[in-house]
Amino acid sequence: MTQQTTFSRRTLLRGAAALAAAPLAGLAGHHAFAQATPLKQRQTIKLAWGQTAVCQSPISVALKQGLFEKYNLAVEPVNFSGPTDALLQAIATGHADGGIGMALRWLKPLEQGFDVGLTVGTHGGCMRLLVPEAANIRSLKDLKGKSVAVTDPASPVRNFFAIRLAEVGLDPEKDVSWVQYPQDLFGEALKKGEVQALAGDDPHLYLIRERDKLVELATNLEGQYAKSTCCVLGLRGALIRDQPEVAGAISRAIVEAQAWTAANPDKTAEIFAPFVPAKVTPETVAAILRSHTHDHHSTGAALRDDVALFTEQLKLVNVIRKNTDAKAFAQKIVPHVPV
């Protein structure tokens, strides 16, 4: 799911009529897209999304602001609360036409042949590694011999921070213990001393950080990952092959929604408010969105670069086969889609 035209990660859509009221001028690296052309016939698609995942709030923007209708798309939103690997399977088997999930969760099943293509890297951020301020843990190397809470041993968050540990010379399998907990019990596990660090994603980790005054030891917006995507839009392989113009329209609407979110985090938080628990205020949602990089919506060659990078890095932690050609793999799963 790429485009014939490759867009920069900081693309902002000043030329799009639906975004005319959005104050985009304050964002760096913006430029206009060519005039969008809606589909000739209205197409109905099923789009799965995690309605409590703050980083997917741009979908609520696209629905509210009519960005799908702009391209003659009728979207049936499917609330998907399960793990993102199950979401990938739902797309591959035709139960949904597309959805957004974490790249580090999806690359292995895509390597194994799931018939899904990636068209948009929606944003960076949303993965955090937290420690208590009083702990004598100042760097990733200090985690040697420590226990880290994760939601499951194969989670994308665990894989990412395992990669980071390997990069600094630690063996993520032997030097650190990964202990499984539900994210709502992370705080208790830390207070009881059962773990010394927490590795998870937003909104839970942002909320825990603020509530318990924890320190971020690492995030996925550092070093070579600072401008990389973490979440991606996946579409059915058959949809891409048989209806590339529909795949392009979906992708374009998502890109515009990401740009609108980056330019309007407060308004996005208000639109998304009905989907989050009452205790999470729109102000908090806006703060979380600002800590992400929704202006980094990579497509085309930029998305292939992101996929190739993570494919190579996942070899460090034995998730991806050593003999997988990362660039060829990226070319395969990020196909060309007209936008």
Phi, psi and omega per residue, in radians:
M1 nan 1.310 3.010
T2 -1.989 -2.931 3.104
Q3 -2.186 2.735 3.036
Q4 -1.176 -0.527 3.037
T5 -1.765 2.269 -3.129
T6 -1.626 2.203 -3.091
F7 -1.814 2.579 3.106
S8 -1.237 2.787 -3.131
R9 -1.150 -0.405 -3.100
R10 -1.836 0.508 3.128
T11 -1.097 2.239 3.033
L12 -2.186 2.436 -2.844
L13 -1.706 1.219 -3.099
R14 -1.101 -0.517 -3.048
G15 -1.425 -0.145 -3.051
A16 -1.366 2.209 -3.059
A17 -1.079 -0.634 -3.094
A18 -1.181 -0.277 -3.106
L19 -1.889 0.288 -3.023
A20 -1.019 -0.536 -3.103
A21 -1.503 -0.113 -3.063
A22 -1.422 2.321 -3.137
P23 -1.385 1.376 -3.056
L24 -1.493 -0.261 -2.942
A25 -1.118 -0.357 -3.091
G26 -1.410 -0.066 -3.083
L27 -1.706 2.506 -3.051
A28 -1.320 2.609 2.951
G29 1.283 0.357 -3.083
H30 -1.480 2.612 2.986
H31 -2.686 2.873 -3.023
A32 -1.456 2.561 2.985
F33 -1.515 2.859 2.955
A34 -1.128 2.768 -3.126
Q35 -1.029 2.252 -3.111
A36 -1.274 2.536 3.083
T37 -2.071 2.074 3.127
P38 -1.230 2.816 3.084
L39 -1.109 2.594 -3.136
K40 -1.217 -0.599 3.106
Q41 -2.124 2.493 -3.128
R42 -1.149 2.302 -3.115
Q43 -2.063 2.342 3.090
T44 -1.729 2.263 3.131
I45 -2.279 2.632 3.042
K46 -1.778 2.077 -3.106
L47 -2.017 2.047 -3.140
A48 -1.542 2.397 3.087
W49 -2.666 2.643 3.083
G50 -1.461 1.812 -2.978
Q51 -1.259 -0.129 3.044
T52 -1.884 0.044 3.131
A53 -1.498 1.947 -3.074
V54 -1.011 -0.648 -3.091
C55 -1.205 -0.189 3.058
Q56 -1.743 0.178 3.134
S57 -1.042 -0.445 3.060
P58 -1.022 -0.403 3.059
I59 -1.151 -0.697 3.075
S60 -1.108 -0.581 3.073
V61 -1.118 -0.825 -3.124
A62 -1.062 -0.671 3.124
L63 -1.206 -0.775 -3.077
K64 -1.254 -0.691 -3.040
Q65 -1.557 0.050 3.090
G66 1.258 0.445 -3.100
L67 -1.243 -0.533 3.058
F68 -1.252 -0.774 3.125
E69 -1.049 -0.545 3.123
K70 -0.978 -0.557 -3.139
Y71 -1.798 0.282 3.104
N72 1.153 0.662 3.083
L73 -1.882 2.305 2.993
A74 -1.833 1.963 -3.029
V75 -1.737 2.238 2.970
E76 -1.756 1.750 -3.123
P77 -1.246 2.334 3.129
V78 -1.987 2.033 3.131
N79 -1.258 2.037 -3.105
F80 -2.088 1.965 -3.079
S81 -1.861 0.033 -3.114
G82 -1.452 -3.101 3.111
P83 -1.143 2.667 -3.030
T84 -1.239 -0.321 3.044
D85 -1.226 -0.586 3.053
A86 -1.204 -0.604 3.058
L87 -1.089 -0.746 3.116
L88 -1.052 -0.724 3.118
Q89 -1.127 -0.678 3.115
A90 -1.079 -0.669 3.111
I91 -1.225 -0.783 -3.090
A92 -1.094 -0.545 -3.087
T93 -1.684 0.091 3.040
G94 1.491 0.126 3.094
H95 -1.331 -0.286 3.018
A96 -2.530 2.674 3.111
D97 -1.486 -0.394 -3.134
G98 -3.026 3.028 3.123
G99 3.141 2.978 -3.125
I100 -1.976 2.286 3.115
G101 -2.549 -3.126 -3.073
M102 -1.539 2.242 -3.069
A103 -1.000 -0.704 -3.087
L104 -1.205 -0.273 3.031
R105 -1.511 -0.554 -2.981
W106 -1.585 -0.397 -3.001
L107 -1.113 -0.662 -3.139
K108 -1.126 -0.908 3.093
P109 -1.092 -0.525 3.065
L110 -1.194 -0.632 3.044
E111 -1.074 -0.572 -3.118
Q112 -1.437 -0.063 2.996
G113 1.967 0.156 3.077
F114 -1.017 2.354 -3.035
D115 -1.520 1.258 3.120
V116 -2.418 2.416 3.057
G117 -1.953 2.683 3.140
L118 -1.847 2.245 -3.096
T119 -2.011 -0.464 -3.104
V120 -2.450 2.296 2.889
G121 -1.553 1.959 -2.879
T122 -1.381 -0.576 3.140
H123 -3.027 2.964 2.977
G124 -1.979 2.901 -3.118
G125 1.728 -3.075 3.044
C126 1.560 -0.002 3.011
M127 -2.009 2.284 -3.056
R128 -2.382 2.540 3.033
L129 -2.069 1.991 -2.995
L130 -1.982 2.562 3.057
V131 -2.430 2.756 3.063
P132 -1.181 2.552 -3.134
E133 -1.071 -0.591 -3.095
A134 -1.396 -0.193 -3.117
A135 -1.241 2.603 3.115
N136 -1.511 0.974 -3.134
I137 -2.217 1.835 -3.054
R138 -1.983 -0.214 -3.133
S139 -2.613 2.937 3.121
L140 -1.057 -0.592 3.129
K141 -1.097 -0.477 3.139
D142 -1.227 -0.145 3.110
L143 -1.400 -0.086 3.124
K144 -1.030 2.215 -3.113
G145 1.441 0.050 -3.092
K146 -1.754 2.924 3.083
S147 -1.932 2.398 -3.092
V148 -2.159 2.260 3.104
A149 -1.371 2.323 3.042
V150 -2.407 2.819 -3.134
T151 -1.340 -0.568 3.034
D152 -2.829 2.715 -3.026
P153 -1.144 -0.293 -3.134
A154 -1.930 0.263 -3.096
S155 -1.162 2.648 3.093
P156 -1.081 -0.546 3.112
V157 -1.160 -0.796 3.107
R158 -1.063 -0.758 -3.141
N159 -1.086 -0.731 -3.113
F160 -1.121 -0.840 -3.096
F161 -1.301 -0.407 2.976
A162 -1.122 -0.711 3.069
I163 -1.047 -0.804 -3.136
R164 -1.064 -0.683 3.102
L165 -1.134 -0.751 3.125
A166 -1.085 -0.617 -3.133
E167 -1.141 -0.477 3.136
V168 -1.726 0.181 3.003
G169 1.702 0.098 3.099
L170 -1.606 2.691 3.014
D171 -1.611 1.884 -3.050
P172 -1.141 -0.263 3.117
E173 -1.562 -0.567 -3.036
K174 -1.864 -0.567 -3.027
D175 -1.516 -0.285 -3.112
V176 -2.327 2.469 3.043
S177 -1.732 2.221 3.099
W178 -1.761 2.045 -3.033
V179 -1.970 2.251 -3.032
Q180 -1.511 2.233 3.057
Y181 -2.509 2.675 2.890
P182 -1.137 2.544 -3.067
Q183 -1.093 -0.465 3.141
D184 -1.302 -0.119 3.068
L185 -1.871 0.062 -3.130
F186 -0.990 -0.823 -3.086
G187 -1.050 -0.752 3.132
E188 -1.141 -0.725 3.126
A189 -1.060 -0.671 3.118
L190 -1.207 -0.765 -3.131
K191 -1.115 -0.607 -3.132
K192 -1.406 -0.091 -3.134
G193 1.372 0.207 3.128
E194 -1.256 -0.450 3.039
V195 -2.401 2.815 3.118
Q196 -1.957 -0.072 3.134
A197 -2.701 2.781 -3.133
L198 -2.169 2.284 3.085
A199 -2.146 1.977 -3.095
G200 -2.763 -2.961 -3.093
D201 -2.172 3.009 -3.126
D202 -1.436 2.693 0.134
P203 -1.463 -0.202 -3.025
H204 -0.997 -0.827 -3.046
L205 -1.216 -0.623 3.057
Y206 -1.086 -0.783 -3.114
L207 -1.145 -0.729 3.110
I208 -1.124 -0.724 3.121
R209 -1.012 -0.807 -3.116
E210 -1.234 -0.733 -3.085
R211 -1.165 -0.786 -3.042
D212 -1.748 0.121 3.105
K213 0.953 0.888 -3.136
L214 -1.583 2.892 -3.106
V215 -1.906 2.413 3.068
E216 -1.415 1.986 3.074
L217 -1.381 -0.599 3.131
A218 -2.807 2.740 3.030
T219 -2.426 3.122 3.072
N220 -1.692 0.492 3.043
L221 -2.174 0.742 -3.101
E222 -2.258 2.662 3.055
G223 0.989 -2.342 -3.091
Q224 -1.202 -0.178 -3.123
Y225 -1.680 -0.012 -3.020
A226 -1.028 -0.577 -3.107
K227 -2.031 0.423 3.118
S228 -1.703 2.742 3.082
T229 -1.470 2.719 2.999
C230 -2.066 -0.519 3.128
C231 -2.013 2.578 -3.027
V232 -2.383 2.646 3.005
L233 -1.561 2.151 3.070
G234 -1.936 2.425 3.110
L235 -2.205 2.669 3.113
R236 -0.957 2.359 3.124
G237 -1.029 -0.721 -3.136
A238 -1.132 -0.620 3.096
L239 -1.102 -0.760 -3.140
I240 -1.114 -0.757 -3.088
R241 -1.270 -0.724 -3.013
D242 -1.594 -0.495 -3.108
Q243 -2.373 1.120 -3.081
P244 -1.044 -0.519 3.130
E245 -1.201 -0.568 3.074
V246 -1.229 -0.761 3.094
A247 -1.036 -0.696 3.108
G248 -1.151 -0.687 3.140
A249 -1.134 -0.770 3.099
I250 -1.041 -0.810 -3.095
S251 -1.099 -0.738 -3.124
R252 -1.123 -0.735 3.117
A253 -1.075 -0.700 3.124
I254 -1.162 -0.731 3.103
V255 -1.047 -0.762 3.138
E256 -1.137 -0.659 3.108
A257 -1.134 -0.654 3.099
Q258 -1.132 -0.743 3.126
A259 -1.110 -0.736 3.138
W260 -1.107 -0.712 3.123
T261 -1.106 -0.784 3.137
A262 -1.055 -0.652 -3.114
A263 -1.429 -0.389 -3.023
N264 -2.356 1.073 -3.103
P265 -1.099 -0.610 -3.131
D266 -1.205 -0.768 3.119
K267 -1.180 -0.636 3.079
T268 -1.075 -0.749 3.131
A269 -1.061 -0.648 3.103
E270 -1.178 -0.714 3.115
I271 -1.128 -0.680 -3.062
F272 -1.432 -0.247 -3.029
A273 -0.881 -0.710 -3.114
P274 -1.111 -0.253 -3.059
F275 -1.696 -0.111 -3.095
V276 -1.937 2.745 3.105
P277 -0.990 2.587 -3.054
A278 -1.018 -0.525 -3.089
K279 -1.253 -0.286 3.105
V280 -1.632 1.931 -3.035
T281 -1.370 2.736 3.046
P282 -0.993 -0.584 3.119
E283 -1.089 -0.684 3.111
T284 -1.194 -0.749 3.103
V285 -1.030 -0.758 3.135
A286 -1.094 -0.688 3.121
A287 -1.125 -0.705 3.095
I288 -1.103 -0.787 3.141
L289 -1.060 -0.680 3.134
R290 -1.166 -0.456 3.139
S291 -1.409 -0.201 3.052
H292 -1.624 3.142 -3.139
T293 -2.164 1.239 -3.120
H294 -1.264 -0.143 3.006
D295 -1.477 -0.048 3.073
H296 -1.723 1.118 3.115
H297 -1.672 1.613 -3.027
S298 -1.398 2.531 3.094
T299 -2.489 3.001 3.034
G300 0.942 -2.326 -3.089
A301 -1.070 -0.617 -3.139
A302 -1.124 -0.715 3.109
L303 -1.196 -0.667 3.085
R304 -1.082 -0.658 3.094
D305 -1.090 -0.752 3.108
D306 -1.060 -0.815 -3.116
V307 -1.113 -0.747 3.131
A308 -1.114 -0.695 3.115
L309 -1.062 -0.895 -3.100
F310 -1.183 -0.566 3.094
T311 -1.090 -0.789 3.104
E312 -1.107 -0.742 -3.076
Q313 -1.204 -0.579 3.123
L314 -1.184 -0.314 3.028
K315 -1.166 -0.518 -3.131
L316 -1.090 -0.491 -3.084
V317 -1.995 0.361 3.005
N318 1.058 0.601 3.049
V319 -1.634 -0.780 3.103
I320 -1.741 2.491 3.129
R321 -1.041 2.455 -3.098
K322 -1.074 -0.536 -3.065
N323 -1.595 0.104 3.081
T324 -1.256 2.211 3.088
D325 -1.376 1.883 -3.005
A326 -1.069 -0.732 -3.101
K327 -1.220 -0.723 3.120
A328 -1.153 -0.668 3.104
F329 -1.092 -0.771 3.114
A330 -1.091 -0.702 3.092
Q331 -1.081 -0.624 -3.102
K332 -1.255 -0.774 -3.006
I333 -1.640 -0.121 3.022
V334 -2.032 1.371 -3.049
P335 -1.319 2.934 3.126
H336 -1.420 2.158 3.141
V337 -2.185 2.261 3.126
P338 -1.234 2.260 3.126
V339 -2.255 nan nan
